[in-house]
Amino acid sequence: MSVGAKHLEDKLSVIAKNSSPNASPVQLSVVGCHWLITFFYSLLPIAFR
């Protein structure tokens, strides 16, 4: 796993812990989509080497 992806994962776990237990599905899906997009972008340089 790249350093950027690991950092993002740590950041998102902090956000998840700090968010209220009744976080709306929209908030969760936005965070999930953001994580997926960033994760795939971090993999792209590896894939095209």
Long-range contacts (C-beta under 8 A, 24 or more apart in sequence): 2-42, 2-43, 2-46, 4-38, 4-42, 5-38, 5-39, 5-42, 5-43, 8-35, 8-38, 8-39, 8-42, 9-35
